């Protein structure tokens, strides 16, 4: 599998990697992201899914909308379950991809110990953290990756803490592959999955996935919000591949601050930031600048 | 002897209980082992690690960061078609609690050794059965060994029981911390080729395999109707009932292979003419049996019913033996807060109201109870019933005097 092309995307245009009639909310980013994952892996993989929206989306047993073998598992357990699963199937000569598809709560918070364990052991799994920036399945409670000042039902005045940078924490586990991605940039995400799958060992992709009900925005704005996050520089797409860290093509222009779109464009479509004052937005911009400084320094370090 | 299992060649070794369990894991050719160290379980996983390093056992050993991850890992391995094993104790077992239920209701075969130990606070590494008994509602088959030989036999047979299509439930093998885990005893170990003939590699297709390129099976998504969930629990219950027969069948075959015969769910010593029945589980049953022998010499008509498997609950065995008894005395090395001894609580419902009964809480926290003390406790119970008539005591705290 090489780099994905438009022709290939068109080829998959009508392929139902997820069967219709799911229980997902209108505008759900998770189906979009999972479909991109399925395109990347040509529909041949296994998923381990912890508690979260993606446990509900496939609908009710004895039916499922997912077209690959899936093991639904307790909230904190998925990296460990996938570790055992991959050891078992590799022993029998099955070299297929084992993917953990998990939300931000399962990854950054409750399952963080099992994630760290699986990463440090360099288990041969691909871990996708589909980050909708809160516990959406339980009704929009703040998670470790909810951004600073975002409204949630457990941070009614805006969250006081910063977003936990899970991808960088994973980088420090010295795993062979870590990247950030966005559902608004499918070719970038698909290429990342494919490059990751060339590697035997632990691969981690932090996939940004805007959630309309959770972010208090129109159902039609899922992709727009994801794209604006990148274009305002608020979400930086980068890739670390076996020693080398690079800014990914969709984020390249925004190394130059003057080329970023105004942050307000990203914030104003989201009701969760409606309470922000101008000075809050200014502070948020400073946080974004500092993140760019950090990532660009890492690009220099991991040349 | 066509079609019959023939007696295996056996080697006599002297091993501590933990190492005996490791030997059984090796002979079962387990594919994936994952565990986290906790006293007094650690000798099992240290020995298994050595076996793998030396090439005696071809398996993946996954060094995880917690017991929760250990059970999640072997669960994943079992769902991927492997024969898998873990071991733990006390706080580690409790840290696994959520996964215990998930693994059991997923109906994948698994074996776990539980080296029993007190639950803190205060910190205490000594022997109690409270940890093992706290998982009794989770869907695991639960056995408890009396000696090192039985710890070995129970572990080896556990794979056969768990993988049986009529069962497909995980099996926990209990052995008393230190009293068995760290105590060396002689035991007979069958030869690998004989075990191989009796216990072939696990069939990964039973009950199902989750793997890339495999059938698009989903395990665990929401039921369409809650009644569906109830039906699954009823199936589990039927499998627990079926397990009674399977355990009997497996030990029957195993008896032919090794010459060692077991109960299988319970064993009753000196019971056929007993008017009083003592009931216990685990290693101290040996001391209680000594006490029973002494009381027999004194003329007391008492026997000992030893529980080997508490899940499935050996209801038929228990009611069969206590039916017509004058008195039943139950020894618990465990405590259910607000209730009493777990065995006493569970068994008391089967004791007729005109039968005397005493639940004794002893050895809580791990203190030793000697055969002399058991003798005195049982003698006192029998004497009291003979003197006063019907006696019903659900909990009697046996607390010896200590130096302060």
Boltz contact constraints between the chains, C-beta under 6 A:
constraints:
  - contact:
      token1: [A, 44]
      token2: [B, 212]
      max_distance: 6.0
  - contact:
      token1: [A, 44]
      token2: [B, 213]
      max_distance: 6.0
  - contact:
      token1: [A, 45]
      token2: [B, 212]
      max_distance: 6.0
  - contact:
      token1: [A, 46]
      token2: [B, 210]
      max_distance: 6.0
  - contact:
      token1: [A, 46]
      token2: [B, 211]
      max_distance: 6.0
  - contact:
      token1: [A, 46]
      token2: [B, 212]
      max_distance: 6.0
  - contact:
      token1: [A, 58]
      token2: [B, 221]
      max_distance: 6.0
  - contact:
      token1: [A, 60]
      token2: [B, 222]
      max_distance: 6.0
  - contact:
      token1: [A, 60]
      token2: [B, 224]
      max_distance: 6.0
  - contact:
      token1: [A, 61]
      token2: [B, 221]
      max_distance: 6.0
  - contact:
      token1: [A, 61]
      token2: [B, 223]
      max_distance: 6.0
  - contact:
      token1: [A, 64]
      token2: [B, 218]
      max_distance: 6.0
  - contact:
      token1: [A, 64]
      token2: [B, 221]
      max_distance: 6.0
  - contact:
      token1: [A, 67]
      token2: [B, 216]
      max_distance: 6.0
  - contact:
      token1: [A, 68]
      token2: [B, 216]
      max_distance: 6.0
  - contact:
      token1: [A, 69]
      token2: [B, 210]
      max_distance: 6.0
  - contact:
      token1: [A, 69]
      token2: [B, 214]
      max_distance: 6.0
  - contact:
      token1: [A, 69]
      token2: [B, 216]
      max_distance: 6.0
  - contact:
      token1: [A, 69]
      token2: [B, 217]
      max_distance: 6.0
  - contact:
      token1: [A, 70]
      token2: [B, 218]
      max_distance: 6.0
  - contact:
      token1: [A, 71]
      token2: [B, 79]
      max_distance: 6.0
  - contact:
      token1: [A, 71]
      token2: [B, 210]
      max_distance: 6.0
  - contact:
      token1: [A, 71]
      token2: [B, 219]
      max_distance: 6.0
  - contact:
      token1: [A, 72]
      token2: [B, 220]
      max_distance: 6.0
  - contact:
      token1: [A, 72]
      token2: [B, 221]
      max_distance: 6.0
  - contact:
      token1: [A, 74]
      token2: [B, 98]
      max_distance: 6.0
  - contact:
      token1: [A, 74]
      token2: [B, 102]
      max_distance: 6.0
  - contact:
      token1: [A, 77]
      token2: [B, 72]
      max_distance: 6.0
  - contact:
      token1: [A, 80]
      token2: [B, 69]
      max_distance: 6.0
  - contact:
      token1: [A, 80]
      token2: [B, 72]
      max_distance: 6.0
  - contact:
      token1: [A, 80]
      token2: [B, 73]
      max_distance: 6.0
  - contact:
      token1: [A, 81]
      token2: [B, 72]
      max_distance: 6.0
  - contact:
      token1: [A, 81]
      token2: [B, 75]
      max_distance: 6.0
  - contact:
      token1: [A, 81]
      token2: [B, 76]
      max_distance: 6.0
  - contact:
      token1: [A, 83]
      token2: [B, 62]
      max_distance: 6.0
  - contact:
      token1: [A, 83]
      token2: [B, 73]
      max_distance: 6.0
  - contact:
      token1: [A, 84]
      token2: [B, 32]
      max_distance: 6.0
  - contact:
      token1: [A, 84]
      token2: [B, 73]
      max_distance: 6.0
  - contact:
      token1: [A, 84]
      token2: [B, 74]
      max_distance: 6.0
  - contact:
      token1: [A, 84]
      token2: [B, 76]
      max_distance: 6.0
  - contact:
      token1: [A, 84]
      token2: [B, 77]
      max_distance: 6.0
  - contact:
      token1: [A, 85]
      token2: [B, 76]
      max_distance: 6.0
  - contact:
      token1: [A, 85]
      token2: [B, 79]
      max_distance: 6.0
  - contact:
      token1: [A, 85]
      token2: [B, 80]
      max_distance: 6.0
  - contact:
      token1: [A, 87]
      token2: [B, 32]
      max_distance: 6.0
  - contact:
      token1: [A, 87]
      token2: [B, 60]
      max_distance: 6.0
  - contact:
      token1: [A, 87]
      token2: [B, 77]
      max_distance: 6.0
  - contact:
      token1: [A, 88]
      token2: [B, 32]
      max_distance: 6.0
  - contact:
      token1: [A, 88]
      token2: [B, 77]
      max_distance: 6.0
  - contact:
      token1: [A, 88]
      token2: [B, 80]
      max_distance: 6.0
  - contact:
      token1: [A, 88]
      token2: [B, 81]
      max_distance: 6.0
  - contact:
      token1: [A, 88]
      token2: [B, 82]
      max_distance: 6.0
  - contact:
      token1: [A, 89]
      token2: [B, 80]
      max_distance: 6.0
  - contact:
      token1: [A, 89]
      token2: [B, 211]
      max_distance: 6.0
  - contact:
      token1: [A, 91]
      token2: [B, 31]
      max_distance: 6.0
  - contact:
      token1: [A, 94]
      token2: [B, 211]
      max_distance: 6.0
  - contact:
      token1: [A, 96]
      token2: [B, 212]
      max_distance: 6.0
  - contact:
      token1: [A, 96]
      token2: [B, 213]
      max_distance: 6.0
  - contact:
      token1: [A, 97]
      token2: [B, 212]
      max_distance: 6.0
  - contact:
      token1: [A, 113]
      token2: [B, 65]
      max_distance: 6.0
  - contact:
      token1: [A, 114]
      token2: [B, 69]
      max_distance: 6.0
  - contact:
      token1: [A, 117]
      token2: [B, 64]
      max_distance: 6.0
  - contact:
      token1: [A, 117]
      token2: [B, 65]
      max_distance: 6.0
  - contact:
      token1: [A, 117]
      token2: [B, 69]
      max_distance: 6.0
